[in-house]
Amino acid sequence: MAVGGTLIQKKRIAKRAGYFQIILAIIGFIEVLRRFFGEEKLPDFSTMILVSIFALVANGVCLYVLQQSKNKEDAHIKASMIFTSNDVIINLGVIVA
């Protein structure tokens, strides 16, 4: 949505994307608490690790491509780099956990 837009549009979309990322983090934290305090069957860890490895590779490639971008200072590129960096950290966290 931000590609080809004005600077104001790009900043507005980046801000909305940031708020969306915060909402997703809150939902994720609530889900962690629900699973920790509730009585729910644990998911299959080997499937989670395998999916996280594939996602880590994909996010790593995306982050590399974004870092090679000529428009690193554009708001939408910065936002994409932040989101992708967060995904890499999350993937690593799932694998380690």
For each residue, the residues with C-beta under 8 A, 3 or more apart:
1: 5 13
2: 5 9 10 13 14 74 75 76
3: 76
4:
5: 1 2 9 10 13
6: 9 10
7: 10 11 75
8: 11 12
9: 2 5 6 12 13
10: 2 5 6 7 13 14 74 75 76
11: 7 8 14 15 75
12: 8 9 15 16
13: 1 2 5 9 10 16 17 75 76 79
14: 2 10 11 17 18 75 76 78 79
15: 11 12 18 19
16: 12 13 19 20
17: 13 14 20 21 76 79 83
18: 14 15 21 22 79 82
19: 15 16 22 23
20: 16 17 23 24
21: 17 18 24 25 82 83 86
22: 18 19 25 26
23: 19 20 26 27
24: 20 21 27 28
25: 21 22 28 29
26: 22 23 29 30
27: 23 24 30 31
28: 24 25 31 32
29: 25 26 32 33
30: 26 27 33 34
31: 27 28 34 35
32: 28 29 35 36
33: 29 30 36 37
34: 30 31 37 38 40
35: 31 32 38 40
36: 32 33
37: 33 34
38: 34 35
39:
40: 34 35
41:
42: 45
43: 47 48
44: 47 48
45: 42 48 49
46: 49 50
47: 43 44 50 51
48: 43 44 45 51 52 94
49: 45 46 52 53 94 95
50: 46 47 53 54
51: 47 48 54 55
52: 48 49 55 56 91 94 95
53: 49 50 56 57 91 95
54: 50 51 57 58
55: 51 52 58 59 87 91
56: 52 53 59 60 88 91 92 95
57: 53 54 60 61
58: 54 55 61 62
59: 55 56 62 63 84 87 88 91
60: 56 57 63 64 88
61: 57 58 64 65
62: 58 59 65 66 80 84
63: 59 60 66 67 81 84 85 88
64: 60 61 67 68
65: 61 62 68 69
66: 62 63 69 77 80 81 84
67: 63 64 72 81
68: 64 65
69: 65 66 72 77
70:
71: 74 77
72: 67 69 77 78 81
73: 77 78
74: 2 10 71 77 78
75: 2 7 10 11 13 14 78 79
76: 2 3 10 13 14 17 79 80
77: 66 69 71 72 73 74 80 81
78: 14 72 73 74 75 81 82
79: 13 14 17 18 75 76 82 83
80: 62 66 76 77 83 84
81: 63 66 67 72 77 78 84 85
82: 18 21 78 79 85 86
83: 17 21 79 80 86 87
84: 59 62 63 66 80 81 87 88
85: 63 81 82 88 89
86: 21 82 83 89 90
87: 55 59 83 84 90 91
88: 56 59 60 63 84 85 91 92
89: 85 86 92 93
90: 86 87 93 94
91: 52 53 55 56 59 87 88 94 95
92: 56 88 89 95 96
93: 89 90 96 97
94: 48 49 52 90 91 97
95: 49 52 53 56 91 92
96: 92 93
97: 93 94
